């Protein structure tokens, strides 16, 4: 009887250690667009503007890159600028290590370093702009928005160049 209990306990321990406790991984083979990928990670699809033509993701790390045809601005509750290349690390309910996105506040542009939503949803989304977290209504990001193309000779483009602790975001 004692050896049976030991064997049963050992078998249960093996089963528990090999089974995932949560199913937070995403099968990227069924993802056809970056918008589907955002949705599958609990994020609103309107975080990125319309017109994303190509993207890559490393499923093992969550690192992704999004490619746009042009640098462009869009307006949520404030102006947001997207570079030609937007990259970051995708996790459920958040994007970390974000680069290529800036938000305007009081006529200054700040790099958006991360984006997160509350799980369960509070109806808010948070942008990490370094010094503070800017919060917006989640409903503002339900659908991808049109993006106004900025030309290379646009005077506003100069505002987008800044240095962020050794990491230059253009």
C-alpha positions in Angstrom: 0.0 0.0 0.0 2.9 2.4 0.9 4.6 1.9 -2.5 1.3 2.4 -4.3 0.9 5.9 -2.6 4.5 6.8 -3.4 4.0 5.8 -7.1 0.7 7.7 -7.3 2.2 10.8 -5.7 5.1 10.6 -8.1 2.8 10.2 -11.1 0.7 13.2 -10.1 3.8 15.3 -9.6 5.1 14.5 -13.1 1.7 15.2 -14.6 1.4 18.6 -12.8 4.9 19.6 -13.8 4.4 18.9 -17.5 1.0 20.4 -17.9 0.7 24.2 -18.4 -1.2 26.0 -15.6 -2.5 28.6 -18.0 -3.0 28.9 -21.7 -1.4 32.3 -22.3 0.5 31.2 -25.3 -0.8 32.1 -28.7 -0.7 29.9 -31.8 0.8 32.5 -34.2 0.3 30.1 -37.2 -3.4 31.1 -37.3 -2.7 34.9 -37.0 -3.1 36.6 -40.4 -2.6 40.3 -39.3 -1.1 42.4 -36.6 -4.6 43.4 -35.6 -5.5 39.7 -35.0 -2.3 39.3 -33.0 -3.2 42.3 -30.8 -6.7 41.0 -30.2 -5.4 37.5 -29.3 -3.2 39.1 -26.6 -6.1 41.0 -25.0 -5.2 44.3 -26.6 -7.5 46.6 -28.7 -6.8 46.4 -32.4 -6.8 50.2 -32.7 -3.5 50.6 -31.0 -1.9 50.6 -34.5 -3.1 52.7 -37.4 -4.6 51.4 -40.6 -2.1 50.6 -43.3 0.3 48.1 -41.6 1.5 46.1 -44.6 4.0 43.8 -42.9 4.9 42.5 -39.5 7.1 39.9 -37.9 6.9 38.2 -34.5 9.2 35.8 -32.6 6.7 33.5 -30.8 9.3 32.4 -28.2 10.0 36.0 -26.9 7.0 38.0 -28.1 9.3 40.5 -29.9 7.5 42.0 -32.9 8.2 44.5 -35.6 5.6 46.4 -37.6 6.3 48.1 -40.8 4.5 51.2 -42.1 4.8 52.8 -45.5 5.1 56.3 -44.0 5.7 58.2 -40.8 2.3 59.3 -39.7 0.1 60.9 -37.1 -3.2 59.9 -35.7 -5.4 61.4 -33.0 -6.9 59.6 -30.1 -7.4 61.8 -27.0 -4.1 63.3 -28.0 -1.8 63.1 -31.0 0.2 59.9 -31.5 3.0 59.6 -34.1 4.1 56.3 -35.6 7.6 55.8 -37.2 8.2 53.6 -40.2 9.2 50.8 -37.9 7.4 50.1 -34.6 8.7 47.3 -32.4 8.2 45.9 -28.9 7.6 42.8 -26.8 4.0 41.5 -26.8 2.6 39.9 -23.7 -1.0 39.3 -22.7 -2.5 42.7 -21.9 0.6 44.7 -22.6 3.3 45.8 -25.0 6.7 46.4 -23.4 10.0 47.8 -24.7 8.1 49.8 -27.3 9.9 52.0 -29.8 8.8 53.9 -32.8 5.7 55.5 -31.1 5.5 59.0 -29.5 2.6 60.9 -27.9 2.2 64.6 -27.8 1.4 66.4 -24.5 1.6 70.2 -23.9 3.3 70.7 -27.4 6.1 68.2 -26.6 6.6 64.7 -27.9 7.3 61.9 -25.5 8.4 58.3 -26.4 5.8 55.7 -25.6 7.8 53.0 -23.9 4.9 50.6 -23.1 1.2 50.1 -23.3 -1.0 48.1 -21.0 -4.6 47.3 -20.2 -6.1 46.1 -17.0 -7.1 42.5 -16.8 -10.1 42.3 -16.1 -10.8 45.5 -18.0 -11.4 48.7 -16.2 -12.2 50.5 -19.5 -8.8 52.3 -19.4 -5.6 51.9 -21.3 -2.2 53.2 -20.1 0.7 54.6 -22.1 4.1 54.6 -20.3 5.8 57.9 -21.4 8.7 57.6 -19.0 7.8 60.1 -16.3 4.1 59.2 -16.0 1.5 56.8 -17.3 -1.1 58.6 -19.5 -4.5 57.0 -19.3 -7.1 56.9 -22.1 -10.5 55.5 -22.6 -10.1 52.0 -24.0 -13.1 52.7 -26.4 -10.8 55.1 -28.3 -8.8 52.2 -29.5 -11.6 49.8 -30.7 -10.8 50.2 -34.4 -7.6 51.2 -36.3 -7.6 54.8 -37.3 -6.5 56.6 -40.4 -3.0 58.0 -40.2 -2.0 61.3 -41.7 1.2 60.9 -43.6 4.1 63.2 -42.7 6.5 64.1 -45.4 10.2 64.1 -44.8 10.2 67.9 -45.2 7.4 68.3 -42.6 8.5 70.7 -39.8 6.6 68.5 -37.2 9.0 65.7 -38.0 11.8 67.4 -36.2 9.8 67.2 -33.0 9.8 63.5 -33.2 13.6 63.1 -32.8 14.7 62.8 -29.2 17.2 60.9 -27.1 15.8 58.5 -24.4 18.6 57.5 -22.0 21.0 56.4 -24.8 18.2 54.9 -26.9 17.5 57.1 -29.9 14.0 56.9 -31.3 13.4 58.5 -34.6 
